Amino acid sequence: AAVVLAAVDGGKVALVAGVTKAETGRIKAGELVNQVAQQVGGRGGGRPDMAQAGGSQPDKLDAALAAVPDWVREQLAAHGTA
């Protein structure tokens, strides 16, 4: 399982991504959080199972989060599971 949490405070975006350890061979939390962060004008990093990021464009957050399921499906397909 994978999850992305987001909050907006004072015009800044805070992101946290988590991936169950059983799935980190196929999905890395750092890659996931960066995928979202890049779309909101930020970047981040962390461990394969937990990562955080920030951004400066909260107006783009809804679209960035809406793209997460497709990104996860692409990663699973690339690693042999859809």
N, CA, C and O atoms as a Maestro MAE file, in Angstrom:
{
 s_m_m2io_version
 :::
 2.0.0
}

f_m_ct {
 s_m_title
 :::
 protein
 m_atom[328] {
  # First column is atom index #
  i_m_mmod_type
  r_m_x_coord
  r_m_y_coord
  r_m_z_coord
  i_m_residue_number
  s_m_chain_name
  s_m_pdb_residue_name
  s_m_pdb_atom_name
  i_m_atomic_number
  :::
  1 25 0.841 -1.180 0.000 1 A "ALA " " N  " 7
  2 3 0.000 0.000 0.000 1 A "ALA " " CA " 6
  3 2 0.881 1.237 0.000 1 A "ALA " " C  " 6
  4 15 2.008 1.221 0.494 1 A "ALA " " O  " 8
  5 25 0.346 2.297 -0.560 2 A "ALA " " N  " 7
  6 3 1.040 3.579 -0.599 2 A "ALA " " CA " 6
  7 2 0.044 4.669 -0.234 2 A "ALA " " C  " 6
  8 15 -1.140 4.577 -0.557 2 A "ALA " " O  " 8
  9 25 0.539 5.708 0.447 3 A "VAL " " N  " 7
  10 3 -0.313 6.815 0.856 3 A "VAL " " CA " 6
  11 2 0.467 8.113 0.708 3 A "VAL " " C  " 6
  12 15 1.675 8.162 0.940 3 A "VAL " " O  " 8
  13 25 -0.245 9.160 0.318 4 A "VAL " " N  " 7
  14 3 0.324 10.507 0.280 4 A "VAL " " CA " 6
  15 2 -0.603 11.404 1.084 4 A "VAL " " C  " 6
  16 15 -1.807 11.454 0.832 4 A "VAL " " O  " 8
  17 25 -0.036 12.111 2.051 5 A "LEU " " N  " 7
  18 3 -0.786 13.074 2.849 5 A "LEU " " CA " 6
  19 2 -0.269 14.460 2.509 5 A "LEU " " C  " 6
  20 15 0.926 14.645 2.277 5 A "LEU " " O  " 8
  21 25 -1.171 15.437 2.480 6 A "ALA " " N  " 7
  22 3 -0.778 16.800 2.139 6 A "ALA " " CA " 6
  23 2 -1.509 17.791 3.025 6 A "ALA " " C  " 6
  24 15 -2.639 17.558 3.454 6 A "ALA " " O  " 8
  25 25 -0.836 18.904 3.287 7 A "ALA " " N  " 7
  26 3 -1.436 20.005 4.030 7 A "ALA " " CA " 6
  27 2 -0.923 21.308 3.443 7 A "ALA " " C  " 6
  28 15 0.200 21.379 2.944 7 A "ALA " " O  " 8
  29 25 -1.754 22.333 3.509 8 A "VAL " " N  " 7
  30 3 -1.359 23.665 3.069 8 A "VAL " " CA " 6
  31 2 -1.422 24.576 4.283 8 A "VAL " " C  " 6
  32 15 -2.412 24.592 5.014 8 A "VAL " " O  " 8
  33 25 -0.341 25.341 4.490 9 A "ASP " " N  " 7
  34 3 -0.271 26.265 5.615 9 A "ASP " " CA " 6
  35 2 0.537 27.481 5.183 9 A "ASP " " C  " 6
  36 15 1.702 27.361 4.802 9 A "ASP " " O  " 8
  37 25 -0.080 28.628 5.243 10 A "GLY " " N  " 7
  38 3 0.635 29.852 4.919 10 A "GLY " " CA " 6
  39 2 1.184 29.901 3.505 10 A "GLY " " C  " 6
  40 15 2.256 30.462 3.276 10 A "GLY " " O  " 8
  41 25 0.465 29.321 2.555 11 A "GLY " " N  " 7
  42 3 0.913 29.342 1.175 11 A "GLY " " CA " 6
  43 2 1.966 28.311 0.839 11 A "GLY " " C  " 6
  44 15 2.504 28.314 -0.268 11 A "GLY " " O  " 8
  45 25 2.268 27.437 1.769 12 A "LYS " " N  " 7
  46 3 3.253 26.371 1.545 12 A "LYS " " CA " 6
  47 2 2.551 25.020 1.593 12 A "LYS " " C  " 6
  48 15 1.555 24.841 2.295 12 A "LYS " " O  " 8
  49 25 3.091 24.080 0.833 13 A "VAL " " N  " 7
  50 3 2.560 22.720 0.798 13 A "VAL " " CA " 6
  51 2 3.505 21.812 1.572 13 A "VAL " " C  " 6
  52 15 4.719 21.859 1.371 13 A "VAL " " O  " 8
  53 25 2.959 20.993 2.447 14 A "ALA " " N  " 7
  54 3 3.729 19.963 3.150 14 A "ALA " " CA " 6
  55 2 3.197 18.609 2.701 14 A "ALA " " C  " 6
  56 15 1.987 18.388 2.669 14 A "ALA " " O  " 8
  57 25 4.109 17.707 2.356 15 A "LEU " " N  " 7
  58 3 3.740 16.385 1.855 15 A "LEU " " CA " 6
  59 2 4.461 15.302 2.635 15 A "LEU " " C  " 6
  60 15 5.611 15.470 3.041 15 A "LEU " " O  " 8
  61 25 3.774 14.193 2.837 16 A "VAL " " N  " 7
  62 3 4.372 12.997 3.419 16 A "VAL " " CA " 6
  63 2 3.868 11.813 2.607 16 A "VAL " " C  " 6
  64 15 2.677 11.720 2.309 16 A "VAL " " O  " 8
  65 25 4.773 10.912 2.250 17 A "ALA " " N  " 7
  66 3 4.392 9.691 1.540 17 A "ALA " " CA " 6
  67 2 4.876 8.496 2.337 17 A "ALA " " C  " 6
  68 15 5.964 8.516 2.912 17 A "ALA " " O  " 8
  69 25 4.067 7.465 2.366 18 A "GLY " " N  " 7
  70 3 4.438 6.224 3.026 18 A "GLY " " CA " 6
  71 2 4.141 5.041 2.124 18 A "GLY " " C  " 6
  72 15 3.140 5.024 1.407 18 A "GLY " " O  " 8
  73 25 5.019 4.057 2.169 19 A "VAL " " N  " 7
  74 3 4.859 2.831 1.388 19 A "VAL " " CA " 6
  75 2 5.132 1.662 2.325 19 A "VAL " " C  " 6
  76 15 6.127 1.670 3.050 19 A "VAL " " O  " 8
  77 25 4.261 0.659 2.318 20 A "THR " " N  " 7
  78 3 4.503 -0.502 3.163 20 A "THR " " CA " 6
  79 2 5.812 -1.166 2.748 20 A "THR " " C  " 6
  80 15 6.165 -1.195 1.569 20 A "THR " " O  " 8
  81 25 6.519 -1.695 3.734 21 A "LYS " " N  " 7
  82 3 7.828 -2.289 3.454 21 A "LYS " " CA " 6
  83 2 7.748 -3.404 2.422 21 A "LYS " " C  " 6
  84 15 8.701 -3.624 1.674 21 A "LYS " " O  " 8
  85 25 6.629 -4.105 2.373 22 A "ALA " " N  " 7
  86 3 6.460 -5.179 1.390 22 A "ALA " " CA " 6
  87 2 6.429 -4.650 -0.043 22 A "ALA " " C  " 6
  88 15 6.678 -5.404 -0.983 22 A "ALA " " O  " 8
  89 25 6.127 -3.368 -0.219 23 A "GLU " " N  " 7
  90 3 6.005 -2.789 -1.562 23 A "GLU " " CA " 6
  91 2 7.188 -1.923 -1.971 23 A "GLU " " C  " 6
  92 15 7.228 -1.457 -3.109 23 A "GLU " " O  " 8
  93 25 8.156 -1.689 -1.082 24 A "THR " " N  " 7
  94 3 9.245 -0.765 -1.412 24 A "THR " " CA " 6
  95 2 10.148 -1.271 -2.530 24 A "THR " " C  " 6
  96 15 10.940 -0.499 -3.070 24 A "THR " " O  " 8
  97 25 10.050 -2.536 -2.886 25 A "GLY " " N  " 7
  98 3 10.791 -3.028 -4.037 25 A "GLY " " CA " 6
  99 2 10.200 -2.544 -5.349 25 A "GLY " " C  " 6
  100 15 10.862 -2.569 -6.387 25 A "GLY " " O  " 8
  101 25 8.947 -2.104 -5.294 26 A "ARG " " N  " 7
  102 3 8.264 -1.650 -6.510 26 A "ARG " " CA " 6
  103 2 7.947 -0.162 -6.488 26 A "ARG " " C  " 6
  104 15 7.923 0.483 -7.536 26 A "ARG " " O  " 8
  105 25 7.707 0.379 -5.316 27 A "ILE " " N  " 7
  106 3 7.377 1.798 -5.171 27 A "ILE " " CA " 6
  107 2 8.231 2.359 -4.041 27 A "ILE " " C  " 6
  108 15 8.229 1.822 -2.934 27 A "ILE " " O  " 8
  109 25 8.952 3.424 -4.314 28 A "LYS " " N  " 7
  110 3 9.775 4.094 -3.297 28 A "LYS " " CA " 6
  111 2 9.051 5.360 -2.844 28 A "LYS " " C  " 6
  112 15 8.595 6.152 -3.669 28 A "LYS " " O  " 8
  113 25 8.948 5.543 -1.535 29 A "ALA " " N  " 7
  114 3 8.260 6.721 -1.006 29 A "ALA " " CA " 6
  115 2 8.917 8.013 -1.481 29 A "ALA " " C  " 6
  116 15 8.224 8.987 -1.773 29 A "ALA " " O  " 8
  117 25 10.247 8.032 -1.561 30 A "GLY " " N  " 7
  118 3 10.940 9.234 -2.017 30 A "GLY " " CA " 6
  119 2 10.588 9.602 -3.444 30 A "GLY " " C  " 6
  120 15 10.414 10.778 -3.761 30 A "GLY " " O  " 8
  121 25 10.483 8.606 -4.303 31 A "GLU " " N  " 7
  122 3 10.102 8.866 -5.695 31 A "GLU " " CA " 6
  123 2 8.654 9.340 -5.770 31 A "GLU " " C  " 6
  124 15 8.322 10.238 -6.545 31 A "GLU " " O  " 8
  125 25 7.808 8.734 -4.967 32 A "LEU " " N  " 7
  126 3 6.395 9.109 -4.952 32 A "LEU " " CA " 6
  127 2 6.219 10.547 -4.479 32 A "LEU " " C  " 6
  128 15 5.527 11.333 -5.125 32 A "LEU " " O  " 8
  129 25 6.841 10.892 -3.359 33 A "VAL " " N  " 7
  130 3 6.672 12.244 -2.825 33 A "VAL " " CA " 6
  131 2 7.283 13.280 -3.766 33 A "VAL " " C  " 6
  132 15 6.756 14.385 -3.894 33 A "VAL " " O  " 8
  133 25 8.384 12.936 -4.420 34 A "ASN " " N  " 7
  134 3 8.979 13.874 -5.366 34 A "ASN " " CA " 6
  135 2 8.109 14.066 -6.600 34 A "ASN " " C  " 6
  136 15 8.065 15.161 -7.159 34 A "ASN " " O  " 8
  137 25 7.426 13.029 -7.026 35 A "GLN " " N  " 7
  138 3 6.509 13.147 -8.161 35 A "GLN " " CA " 6
  139 2 5.453 14.201 -7.866 35 A "GLN " " C  " 6
  140 15 5.129 15.017 -8.728 35 A "GLN " " O  " 8
  141 25 4.919 14.187 -6.660 36 A "VAL " " N  " 7
  142 3 3.913 15.173 -6.270 36 A "VAL " " CA " 6
  143 2 4.566 16.533 -6.038 36 A "VAL " " C  " 6
  144 15 4.049 17.555 -6.490 36 A "VAL " " O  " 8
  145 25 5.693 16.549 -5.340 37 A "ALA " " N  " 7
  146 3 6.357 17.807 -4.993 37 A "ALA " " CA " 6
  147 2 6.765 18.606 -6.223 37 A "ALA " " C  " 6
  148 15 6.636 19.831 -6.236 37 A "ALA " " O  " 8
  149 25 7.252 17.934 -7.243 38 A "GLN " " N  " 7
  150 3 7.658 18.641 -8.464 38 A "GLN " " CA " 6
  151 2 6.492 19.405 -9.076 38 A "GLN " " C  " 6
  152 15 6.681 20.468 -9.666 38 A "GLN " " O  " 8
  153 25 5.306 18.871 -8.937 39 A "GLN " " N  " 7
  154 3 4.124 19.513 -9.518 39 A "GLN " " CA " 6
  155 2 3.649 20.715 -8.709 39 A "GLN " " C  " 6
  156 15 2.885 21.541 -9.209 39 A "GLN " " O  " 8
  157 25 4.099 20.816 -7.457 40 A "VAL " " N  " 7
  158 3 3.703 21.946 -6.609 40 A "VAL " " CA " 6
  159 2 4.896 22.852 -6.297 40 A "VAL " " C  " 6
  160 15 4.890 23.590 -5.312 40 A "VAL " " O  " 8
  161 25 5.906 22.785 -7.145 41 A "GLY " " N  " 7
  162 3 7.051 23.680 -7.006 41 A "GLY " " CA " 6
  163 2 7.980 23.343 -5.867 41 A "GLY " " C  " 6
  164 15 8.515 24.242 -5.217 41 A "GLY " " O  " 8
  165 25 8.184 22.060 -5.612 42 A "GLY " " N  " 7
  166 3 9.046 21.680 -4.502 42 A "GLY " " CA " 6
  167 2 9.835 20.432 -4.772 42 A "GLY " " C  " 6
  168 15 9.915 19.947 -5.901 42 A "GLY " " O  " 8
  169 25 10.419 19.919 -3.703 43 A "ARG " " N  " 7
  170 3 11.160 18.663 -3.761 43 A "ARG " " CA " 6
  171 2 11.260 18.105 -2.353 43 A "ARG " " C  " 6
  172 15 10.950 18.776 -1.369 43 A "ARG " " O  " 8
  173 25 11.706 16.846 -2.287 44 A "GLY " " N  " 7
  174 3 11.809 16.213 -0.987 44 A "GLY " " CA " 6
  175 2 12.621 14.950 -1.071 44 A "GLY " " C  " 6
  176 15 13.300 14.695 -2.065 44 A "GLY " " O  " 8
  177 25 12.548 14.161 -0.023 45 A "GLY " " N  " 7
  178 3 13.287 12.915 0.010 45 A "GLY " " CA " 6
  179 2 13.022 12.179 1.304 45 A "GLY " " C  " 6
  180 15 12.234 12.613 2.145 45 A "GLY " " O  " 8
  181 25 13.699 11.054 1.441 46 A "GLY " " N  " 7
  182 3 13.520 10.246 2.637 46 A "GLY " " CA " 6
  183 2 13.886 8.807 2.381 46 A "GLY " " C  " 6
  184 15 14.644 8.496 1.463 46 A "GLY " " O  " 8
  185 25 13.349 7.947 3.189 47 A "ARG " " N  " 7
  186 3 13.613 6.512 3.095 47 A "ARG " " CA " 6
  187 2 12.678 5.870 2.065 47 A "ARG " " C  " 6
  188 15 11.704 6.490 1.638 47 A "ARG " " O  " 8
  189 25 12.974 4.633 1.670 48 A "PRO " " N  " 7
  190 3 12.082 3.946 0.725 48 A "PRO " " CA " 6
  191 2 10.655 3.776 1.254 48 A "PRO " " C  " 6
  192 15 9.710 3.700 0.469 48 A "PRO " " O  " 8
  193 25 10.492 3.715 2.582 49 A "ASP " " N  " 7
  194 3 9.158 3.502 3.138 49 A "ASP " " CA " 6
  195 2 8.483 4.773 3.656 49 A "ASP " " C  " 6
  196 15 7.279 4.761 3.911 49 A "ASP " " O  " 8
  197 25 9.235 5.878 3.818 50 A "MET " " N  " 7
  198 3 8.656 7.119 4.334 50 A "MET " " CA " 6
  199 2 9.476 8.296 3.831 50 A "MET " " C  " 6
  200 15 10.703 8.292 3.932 50 A "MET " " O  " 8
  201 25 8.800 9.299 3.292 51 A "ALA " " N  " 7
  202 3 9.504 10.466 2.770 51 A "ALA " " CA " 6
  203 2 8.629 11.697 2.939 51 A "ALA " " C  " 6
  204 15 7.410 11.600 3.080 51 A "ALA " " O  " 8
  205 25 9.278 12.861 2.923 52 A "GLN " " N  " 7
  206 3 8.533 14.108 3.035 52 A "GLN " " CA " 6
  207 2 9.067 15.133 2.047 52 A "GLN " " C  " 6
  208 15 10.195 15.037 1.564 52 A "GLN " " O  " 8
  209 25 8.224 16.113 1.765 53 A "ALA " " N  " 7
  210 3 8.591 17.149 0.799 53 A "ALA " " CA " 6
  211 2 7.806 18.409 1.108 53 A "ALA " " C  " 6
  212 15 6.871 18.407 1.910 53 A "ALA " " O  " 8
  213 25 8.208 19.474 0.456 54 A "GLY " " N  " 7
  214 3 7.501 20.738 0.567 54 A "GLY " " CA " 6
  215 2 7.362 21.355 -0.803 54 A "GLY " " C  " 6
  216 15 8.051 20.969 -1.747 54 A "GLY " " O  " 8
  217 25 6.471 22.310 -0.905 55 A "GLY " " N  " 7
  218 3 6.269 23.006 -2.163 55 A "GLY " " CA " 6
  219 2 5.731 24.401 -1.914 55 A "GLY " " C  " 6
  220 15 5.334 24.741 -0.799 55 A "GLY " " O  " 8
  221 25 5.722 25.199 -2.961 56 A "SER " " N  " 7
  222 3 5.321 26.597 -2.822 56 A "SER " " CA " 6
  223 2 4.141 26.984 -3.715 56 A "SER " " C  " 6
  224 15 3.822 28.166 -3.843 56 A "SER " " O  " 8
  225 25 3.488 25.990 -4.335 57 A "GLN " " N  " 7
  226 3 2.371 26.283 -5.234 57 A "GLN " " CA " 6
  227 2 1.130 25.481 -4.834 57 A "GLN " " C  " 6
  228 15 0.771 24.513 -5.505 57 A "GLN " " O  " 8
  229 25 0.479 25.885 -3.743 58 A "PRO " " N  " 7
  230 3 -0.674 25.111 -3.271 58 A "PRO " " CA " 6
  231 2 -1.828 25.059 -4.264 58 A "PRO " " C  " 6
  232 15 -2.653 24.148 -4.192 58 A "PRO " " O  " 8
  233 25 -1.905 26.004 -5.180 59 A "ASP " " N  " 7
  234 3 -2.981 25.992 -6.168 59 A "ASP " " CA " 6
  235 2 -2.889 24.798 -7.109 59 A "ASP " " C  " 6
  236 15 -3.867 24.470 -7.780 59 A "ASP " " O  " 8
  237 25 -1.743 24.149 -7.172 60 A "LYS " " N  " 7
  238 3 -1.553 22.989 -8.046 60 A "LYS " " CA " 6
  239 2 -1.676 21.657 -7.303 60 A "LYS " " C  " 6
  240 15 -1.511 20.593 -7.899 60 A "LYS " " O  " 8
  241 25 -1.966 21.719 -6.005 61 A "LEU " " N  " 7
  242 3 -1.979 20.507 -5.182 61 A "LEU " " CA " 6
  243 2 -3.067 19.518 -5.595 61 A "LEU " " C  " 6
  244 15 -2.797 18.319 -5.680 61 A "LEU " " O  " 8
  245 25 -4.270 19.979 -5.848 62 A "ASP " " N  " 7
  246 3 -5.355 19.052 -6.199 62 A "ASP " " CA " 6
  247 2 -5.002 18.223 -7.429 62 A "ASP " " C  " 6
  248 15 -5.205 17.009 -7.440 62 A "ASP " " O  " 8
  249 25 -4.480 18.870 -8.458 63 A "ALA " " N  " 7
  250 3 -4.106 18.149 -9.682 63 A "ALA " " CA " 6
  251 2 -2.956 17.189 -9.414 63 A "ALA " " C  " 6
  252 15 -2.931 16.081 -9.951 63 A "ALA " " O  " 8
  253 25 -2.005 17.609 -8.589 64 A "ALA " " N  " 7
  254 3 -0.861 16.751 -8.276 64 A "ALA " " CA " 6
  255 2 -1.310 15.494 -7.542 64 A "ALA " " C  " 6
  256 15 -0.843 14.396 -7.847 64 A "ALA " " O  " 8
  257 25 -2.205 15.645 -6.584 65 A "LEU " " N  " 7
  258 3 -2.705 14.482 -5.847 65 A "LEU " " CA " 6
  259 2 -3.566 13.592 -6.737 65 A "LEU " " C  " 6
  260 15 -3.544 12.369 -6.598 65 A "LEU " " O  " 8
  261 25 -4.315 14.190 -7.640 66 A "ALA " " N  " 7
  262 3 -5.159 13.404 -8.546 66 A "ALA " " CA " 6
  263 2 -4.329 12.519 -9.464 66 A "ALA " " C  " 6
  264 15 -4.820 11.499 -9.948 66 A "ALA " " O  " 8
  265 25 -3.076 12.895 -9.710 67 A "ALA " " N  " 7
  266 3 -2.199 12.125 -10.590 67 A "ALA " " CA " 6
  267 2 -1.531 10.943 -9.887 67 A "ALA " " C  " 6
  268 15 -0.927 10.100 -10.549 67 A "ALA " " O  " 8
  269 25 -1.627 10.869 -8.567 68 A "VAL " " N  " 7
  270 3 -0.937 9.814 -7.809 68 A "VAL " " CA " 6
  271 2 -1.374 8.406 -8.214 68 A "VAL " " C  " 6
  272 15 -0.501 7.571 -8.449 68 A "VAL " " O  " 8
  273 25 -2.664 8.090 -8.312 69 A "PRO " " N  " 7
  274 3 -3.035 6.710 -8.672 69 A "PRO " " CA " 6
  275 2 -2.446 6.250 -10.004 69 A "PRO " " C  " 6
  276 15 -2.002 5.109 -10.125 69 A "PRO " " O  " 8
  277 25 -2.441 7.130 -10.999 70 A "ASP " " N  " 7
  278 3 -1.859 6.754 -12.292 70 A "ASP " " CA " 6
  279 2 -0.362 6.497 -12.160 70 A "ASP " " C  " 6
  280 15 0.159 5.550 -12.748 70 A "ASP " " O  " 8
  281 25 0.330 7.333 -11.391 71 A "TRP " " N  " 7
  282 3 1.772 7.154 -11.196 71 A "TRP " " CA " 6
  283 2 2.049 5.812 -10.518 71 A "TRP " " C  " 6
  284 15 2.960 5.086 -10.915 71 A "TRP " " O  " 8
  285 25 1.261 5.490 -9.498 72 A "VAL " " N  " 7
  286 3 1.439 4.219 -8.785 72 A "VAL " " CA " 6
  287 2 1.191 3.051 -9.737 72 A "VAL " " C  " 6
  288 15 1.958 2.087 -9.744 72 A "VAL " " O  " 8
  289 25 0.137 3.125 -10.535 73 A "ARG " " N  " 7
  290 3 -0.134 2.058 -11.510 73 A "ARG " " CA " 6
  291 2 1.031 1.894 -12.489 73 A "ARG " " C  " 6
  292 15 1.408 0.769 -12.816 73 A "ARG " " O  " 8
  293 25 1.599 3.001 -12.955 74 A "GLU " " N  " 7
  294 3 2.743 2.936 -13.872 74 A "GLU " " CA " 6
  295 2 3.934 2.240 -13.217 74 A "GLU " " C  " 6
  296 15 4.608 1.428 -13.852 74 A "GLU " " O  " 8
  297 25 4.191 2.556 -11.955 75 A "GLN " " N  " 7
  298 3 5.307 1.938 -11.245 75 A "GLN " " CA " 6
  299 2 5.077 0.441 -11.068 75 A "GLN " " C  " 6
  300 15 5.995 -0.359 -11.252 75 A "GLN " " O  " 8
  301 25 3.862 0.066 -10.712 76 A "LEU " " N  " 7
  302 3 3.555 -1.351 -10.538 76 A "LEU " " CA " 6
  303 2 3.674 -2.097 -11.862 76 A "LEU " " C  " 6
  304 15 4.197 -3.211 -11.902 76 A "LEU " " O  " 8
  305 25 3.193 -1.491 -12.943 77 A "ALA " " N  " 7
  306 3 3.289 -2.128 -14.258 77 A "ALA " " CA " 6
  307 2 4.748 -2.274 -14.682 77 A "ALA " " C  " 6
  308 15 5.120 -3.279 -15.287 77 A "ALA " " O  " 8
  309 25 5.567 -1.287 -14.371 78 A "ALA " " N  " 7
  310 3 6.985 -1.330 -14.741 78 A "ALA " " CA " 6
  311 2 7.735 -2.414 -13.976 78 A "ALA " " C  " 6
  312 15 8.782 -2.889 -14.416 78 A "ALA " " O  " 8
  313 25 7.188 -2.797 -12.829 79 A "HIS " " N  " 7
  314 3 7.830 -3.822 -12.005 79 A "HIS " " CA " 6
  315 2 7.060 -5.134 -12.022 79 A "HIS " " C  " 6
  316 15 7.192 -5.952 -11.112 79 A "HIS " " O  " 8
  317 25 6.254 -5.332 -13.061 80 A "GLY " " N  " 7
  318 3 5.621 -6.622 -13.275 80 A "GLY " " CA " 6
  319 2 4.297 -6.866 -12.604 80 A "GLY " " C  " 6
  320 15 3.778 -7.980 -12.679 80 A "GLY " " O  " 8
  321 25 3.718 -5.862 -11.941 81 A "THR " " N  " 7
  322 3 2.428 -6.042 -11.285 81 A "THR " " CA " 6
  323 2 1.566 -4.826 -11.559 81 A "THR " " C  " 6
  324 15 2.007 -3.694 -11.362 81 A "THR " " O  " 8
  325 25 0.354 -5.047 -12.009 82 A "ALA " " N  " 7
  326 3 -0.538 -3.907 -12.275 82 A "ALA " " CA " 6
  327 2 -1.731 -3.940 -11.359 82 A "ALA " " C  " 6
  328 15 -2.591 -3.063 -11.434 82 A "ALA " " O  " 8
  :::
 }
 m_bond[327] {
  # First column is bond index #
  i_m_from
  i_m_to
  i_m_order
  :::
  1 1 2 1
  2 2 3 1
  3 3 4 2
  4 3 5 1
  5 5 6 1
  6 6 7 1
  7 7 8 2
  8 7 9 1
  9 9 10 1
  10 10 11 1
  11 11 12 2
  12 11 13 1
  13 13 14 1
  14 14 15 1
  15 15 16 2
  16 15 17 1
  17 17 18 1
  18 18 19 1
  19 19 20 2
  20 19 21 1
  21 21 22 1
  22 22 23 1
  23 23 24 2
  24 23 25 1
  25 25 26 1
  26 26 27 1
  27 27 28 2
  28 27 29 1
  29 29 30 1
  30 30 31 1
  31 31 32 2
  32 31 33 1
  33 33 34 1
  34 34 35 1
  35 35 36 2
  36 35 37 1
  37 37 38 1
  38 38 39 1
  39 39 40 2
  40 39 41 1
  41 41 42 1
  42 42 43 1
  43 43 44 2
  44 43 45 1
  45 45 46 1
  46 46 47 1
  47 47 48 2
  48 47 49 1
  49 49 50 1
  50 50 51 1
  51 51 52 2
  52 51 53 1
  53 53 54 1
  54 54 55 1
  55 55 56 2
  56 55 57 1
  57 57 58 1
  58 58 59 1
  59 59 60 2
  60 59 61 1
  61 61 62 1
  62 62 63 1
  63 63 64 2
  64 63 65 1
  65 65 66 1
  66 66 67 1
  67 67 68 2
  68 67 69 1
  69 69 70 1
  70 70 71 1
  71 71 72 2
  72 71 73 1
  73 73 74 1
  74 74 75 1
  75 75 76 2
  76 75 77 1
  77 77 78 1
  78 78 79 1
  79 79 80 2
  80 79 81 1
  81 81 82 1
  82 82 83 1
  83 83 84 2
  84 83 85 1
  85 85 86 1
  86 86 87 1
  87 87 88 2
  88 87 89 1
  89 89 90 1
  90 90 91 1
  91 91 92 2
  92 91 93 1
  93 93 94 1
  94 94 95 1
  95 95 96 2
  96 95 97 1
  97 97 98 1
  98 98 99 1
  99 99 100 2
  100 99 101 1
  101 101 102 1
  102 102 103 1
  103 103 104 2
  104 103 105 1
  105 105 106 1
  106 106 107 1
  107 107 108 2
  108 107 109 1
  109 109 110 1
  110 110 111 1
  111 111 112 2
  112 111 113 1
  113 113 114 1
  114 114 115 1
  115 115 116 2
  116 115 117 1
  117 117 118 1
  118 118 119 1
  119 119 120 2
  120 119 121 1
  121 121 122 1
  122 122 123 1
  123 123 124 2
  124 123 125 1
  125 125 126 1
  126 126 127 1
  127 127 128 2
  128 127 129 1
  129 129 130 1
  130 130 131 1
  131 131 132 2
  132 131 133 1
  133 133 134 1
  134 134 135 1
  135 135 136 2
  136 135 137 1
  137 137 138 1
  138 138 139 1
  139 139 140 2
  140 139 141 1
  141 141 142 1
  142 142 143 1
  143 143 144 2
  144 143 145 1
  145 145 146 1
  146 146 147 1
  147 147 148 2
  148 147 149 1
  149 149 150 1
  150 150 151 1
  151 151 152 2
  152 151 153 1
  153 153 154 1
  154 154 155 1
  155 155 156 2
  156 155 157 1
  157 157 158 1
  158 158 159 1
  159 159 160 2
  160 159 161 1
  161 161 162 1
  162 162 163 1
  163 163 164 2
  164 163 165 1
  165 165 166 1
  166 166 167 1
  167 167 168 2
  168 167 169 1
  169 169 170 1
  170 170 171 1
  171 171 172 2
  172 171 173 1
  173 173 174 1
  174 174 175 1
  175 175 176 2
  176 175 177 1
  177 177 178 1
  178 178 179 1
  179 179 180 2
  180 179 181 1
  181 181 182 1
  182 182 183 1
  183 183 184 2
  184 183 185 1
  185 185 186 1
  186 186 187 1
  187 187 188 2
  188 187 189 1
  189 189 190 1
  190 190 191 1
  191 191 192 2
  192 191 193 1
  193 193 194 1
  194 194 195 1
  195 195 196 2
  196 195 197 1
  197 197 198 1
  198 198 199 1
  199 199 200 2
  200 199 201 1
  201 201 202 1
  202 202 203 1
  203 203 204 2
  204 203 205 1
  205 205 206 1
  206 206 207 1
  207 207 208 2
  208 207 209 1
  209 209 210 1
  210 210 211 1
  211 211 212 2
  212 211 213 1
  213 213 214 1
  214 214 215 1
  215 215 216 2
  216 215 217 1
  217 217 218 1
  218 218 219 1
  219 219 220 2
  220 219 221 1
  221 221 222 1
  222 222 223 1
  223 223 224 2
  224 223 225 1
  225 225 226 1
  226 226 227 1
  227 227 228 2
  228 227 229 1
  229 229 230 1
  230 230 231 1
  231 231 232 2
  232 231 233 1
  233 233 234 1
  234 234 235 1
  235 235 236 2
  236 235 237 1
  237 237 238 1
  238 238 239 1
  239 239 240 2
  240 239 241 1
  241 241 242 1
  242 242 243 1
  243 243 244 2
  244 243 245 1
  245 245 246 1
  246 246 247 1
  247 247 248 2
  248 247 249 1
  249 249 250 1
  250 250 251 1
  251 251 252 2
  252 251 253 1
  253 253 254 1
  254 254 255 1
  255 255 256 2
  256 255 257 1
  257 257 258 1
  258 258 259 1
  259 259 260 2
  260 259 261 1
  261 261 262 1
  262 262 263 1
  263 263 264 2
  264 263 265 1
  265 265 266 1
  266 266 267 1
  267 267 268 2
  268 267 269 1
  269 269 270 1
  270 270 271 1
  271 271 272 2
  272 271 273 1
  273 273 274 1
  274 274 275 1
  275 275 276 2
  276 275 277 1
  277 277 278 1
  278 278 279 1
  279 279 280 2
  280 279 281 1
  281 281 282 1
  282 282 283 1
  283 283 284 2
  284 283 285 1
  285 285 286 1
  286 286 287 1
  287 287 288 2
  288 287 289 1
  289 289 290 1
  290 290 291 1
  291 291 292 2
  292 291 293 1
  293 293 294 1
  294 294 295 1
  295 295 296 2
  296 295 297 1
  297 297 298 1
  298 298 299 1
  299 299 300 2
  300 299 301 1
  301 301 302 1
  302 302 303 1
  303 303 304 2
  304 303 305 1
  305 305 306 1
  306 306 307 1
  307 307 308 2
  308 307 309 1
  309 309 310 1
  310 310 311 1
  311 311 312 2
  312 311 313 1
  313 313 314 1
  314 314 315 1
  315 315 316 2
  316 315 317 1
  317 317 318 1
  318 318 319 1
  319 319 320 2
  320 319 321 1
  321 321 322 1
  322 322 323 1
  323 323 324 2
  324 323 325 1
  325 325 326 1
  326 326 327 1
  327 327 328 2
  :::
 }
}
